[in-house]
Amino acid sequence: MPQLGSLVLPEGVVILTDDGRGIANACADRLADLGQQVVVVQHAAGANGEDFRADLTDIDAVSKLIADIRAQMGPIGGIIHLLPFASIDGDSAERASLEVKSIYLLTKVVEAEVAFVLSATTLGGQLGFGAESLESLARAGSGGISGYLKCLGMEWPDVLVRTIDYAPTTDSSEVIECIERELADPAGPYEVGYRDGQRVTWQVDTAVLGASGEQTVQLDRDSVILITGGARGITAAIAEQIGERYQSTLILMGRSPLPSEVEDESTIDCVEPAELKRAIIEDLKSRGEQPAPAVVEKAFNKIMTEREVRANIESIRATGSVVEYYSVDVSNREALAAACESIYASHGKLDGVIHGAGVIDDKLVKDKTPESFDRVFKTKVDSTYALIDALRPESLQFVSLFASIASRYGNRGQSDYAAANDVLCKLATELDRQWAARTFAVAWGPWGSIGMVSDLEKHLSARGIALISPEVGCRMFVDEVVHGPKGASEVIIAGGADNLVTPSTNQAAAHSVA
């Protein structure tokens, strides 16, 4: 392979995604001067691969594009994703999806035959942790690339995988210089940033929370708090903790319809799963329906969900809190906006928001379907952008967006989930700059018995991350809401009781370091 000092270039063609500003073309010229075969591909909605133009969000178009490149130029040697430098216009959520889904589809189609995958992000050159605001909330969507590539790097251990963060106005000569530097450092971290000639990455710091007892957020019986994610799992447990401490008005929002107050007589006395399924089968037969296994399982899951929602709402109300429930698909922008408008009309304000909605569908990139990727990514990202638009920041004291420790450290099989959560982390950081309210993302470690991240137990426990008990996790979170400082916009809550600093709570805030 041709070499330039320690820079090793691959055999085959390097694909560069076009930014529309000339950076990709300049980078292609530089690589060509070094003897590297290159091709610049352009994103064009509806295009199907001709002339190296394709809809980079469509799997069929990307597959045809890669097939044409291979047929004309040979195997793929690497990918450099420069599309994030493109000018911002249009919907922020759509832009985030374009930046992340395009690199997902390109890497999925080429598979691990490449020597490297590099992507630019435009978060300011300090991985989103700098003091300066982003030029647009849409820029936060670049964070999804970092989350995605960390997971890809774990799935492709023999490939150089790197996110390089820049200021959006970085000129092409500096972009090229940084790319060359990263290609010459295959053992470097998954994420680096360049600002004013300095190369930075991040580390996690541990800090004592609330040692002085000072409160940055004041909650009481008059407070009104919106909690998305339904009356189940982590969000329900946290709602109960808030109720026990402050008896605030809690507005729960989830996709599941609010169940009737009393369960149907045919199943209400069935405790064991087998007993409940027998009752469901008998009920179906009595109505002349076939008790197919899938039908029985669906009915069983519905009843169990309704039992959990019913019991949780009852427990939260028992704390003295007023509880309201809105059945809303938070990824539906119009429905979410209407629900928030109704809340403001009824209460005149929101003091706090906890956004815990999300879904999970773990698979390796090679096995992940585009439909599954969209469902996981958009449920979190689209709903968060829609929620931001629906909120009135002047009355807010705090906003917390639920993320995952997978977005900070990466995890095999969670590329879409990590990507979505890293967008939320970057949005929280930017909103904390813009709003008076303390705004922060929580990168949750695995819970011991509840929540989606509890499914990560076997992966994360092996990496030294202990499980969070519901009691400890809920207490740590509410402590974070009440005592956490403005400016700590990404917080990791992980470990367990052994890692607590009594009587204070451990908090970890990520930041860029030289």
Secondary structure, 3 states (H helix, E strand, C coil): CCEECCEECCCCEEEEECCCCCHHHHHHHHHHHCCCEEEEEEECCCCECHHHEECCCCHHHHHHHHHHHHHHHCCEEEEEECHHHCCCCCCHHHHHHHHHHHHHHHHHHHHHHCCEEEEEECCCCCCCCCCCCCCCHHHHHHHHHHHHHHHHHHHCCCCEEEEEECCCCCCHHHHHHHHHHHHCCCCCCCEEEEECCEEEEEEEEEEEECCCCCCCCCCCCCCEEEEECCCCHHHHHHHHHHHHHHCCEEEEEECCCCCCCCCCCCCCCCCCHHHHHHHHHHHHHHCCCCCCHHHHHHHHHHHHHHHHHHHHHHHHHHCCCCEEEEECCCCCHHHHHHHHHHHHHHHCCCCEEEECCCCCCCCCCCCCCHHHHHHHHHHHHHHHHHHHHHCCHHHCCEEEEEEEHHHHHCCCCCHHHHHHHHHHHHHHHHHHHHCCCEEEEEEECCECCCCHHHHHHHHHHCCCCCCECHHHHHHHHHHHHHHCCCCCCEEEECCCHHHCECCEEEEEEEEEEC
